[in-house]
Amino acid sequence: MKLHHLLHLTCALLLVLTACKNTPPVETITFRHPYKFQSDIAEKLEKDTVAWKHQFAASDFATKGDYRKALEQWDVAFPGRYTAYTRQELDALRERYKVVPAADYIMAQAKSNQVMIINEAHHSSLHRVFTRSLLQRLYDNGYRNLGLEALTNGKLKDSLLHDRKYPVMETGYYTQDPQFGNLIRTALEIGYKVFPYETTNRNNGKPREIDQARNIQEVIKSRPNEKFLIHCGFGHVVEGEHGQWEKAMAGRLAEFTGIDPLTIDQVHYSEKSRPARSHPLLQAFNISQPSVLLDHENQPFRFEQGNTWADVAVLHPFTSDTNERPGWLFGNGNKSVPVELSNIQLEYPVLLLAFKEGENVQEAVPVDILEVPGQQSSPRLSLPEGSYELVVVNRKEEARKLTIKVK
């Protein structure tokens, strides 16, 4: 054999050995999970006859990390449209308001408020990511308590949450979204006392608003000198006279405690599935980050509906994708982590779930999740530095586990 052929074969062999050495070992495991594949959600939509099936689908897509499809399904359920602004109205708005970063404005207000209430849409992981982004700075401003509507309460309460330091599937329903799980995980790491406040009486309407406020009031009474961040859903954030409930949770809490909360709405000025469906205010201002509008007297633009309001309206910019995923997933210390699945012998599609090393993969809410449609895909996870166990599972519930380190 000629020398150059021998050298070529030697180099090829070294490359194979090196690749094998750097490929993490793969373990076959049994794995059960609540996350649905895209095809499963589509099949359920086709068969389901209930009026709210698109709301369920939106929640299912959000939970499995598919932000775009969650928005699409919510817009099918609630296809409302807005009237576009005229050029004169646009000019007047731009002349009246200046744009400031929402996080900076909220921090400035945090100093003089004991209770802050911020809402989310239950189909939007973006809102959970934004609340999470505020946690450390709020803690630095004296906030020590985080109330979450989405936590199970009463007999089903996750009593081990603070000891465990991470959420599990039974911690809540919406909290199965990895971005909600990360909100909880981050709060516990920082040192927040996280508590549930949902009604335990299966009430709805006015009684539910009262129950929620009373439950928060009890916690405030036990820690009267501490500051509180409350994360709620949709309309529970508003103050004033509510047409159906008389008062929402935020208004009841002010009534019961005598504390005027700072109420923040981030739902109504967030993008829809298409820019044309979104509130025209988002197109009136060229924002590149979550923002607040201030008038000439530095008073914030607020959300108003009927006789209710939230003190501050947060405007979220239109999402730009990075590697076919929402760009905001890769902020807050998260890195875009490529995952090589060529050595995973499974039928596609598969779900790729990332768990922090040391957390129980059979119970924990994953740090990130992504559906990978085929072998030729180039999946990227959103992960901070650390060690992770990755679980790859297909529709037949065949699963593999491997470990990676993110530096």
Secondary structure, 3 states (H helix, E strand, C coil): CCHHHHHHHHHHHHHHHHHHHHCCCCEEECCCCCCCCHHHHHHHHHHCCCCCHHHHHHHHHHHCCCHHHHHHHHHHHCCCCCCCCCHHHHHHHHHHCEEEEHHHHHHHHHCCCCEEEEEECCCCHHHHHHHHHHHHHHHHCCEEEEEECCECCHHHCCCCHHHHCCCEHHHECHHHCHHHHHHHHHHHHHCCEEEECCCCCCCCHHHHHHHHHHHHHHHHHHCCCCEEEEEEEHHHHCEECECCCECCHHHHHHHHHCCCCEEEECCCCCCCCCHHHCCCHHHHCCCCCCEEEECCCCCECCEEECCEEECEECECCCCCEECCEEHHHHCCCCEEEECCCCCCCCCCCEEEEEEECCCCCCCECCCEEEEECCCCCCCEEEECCEEEEEEEEECCCCEEEEEEEEC
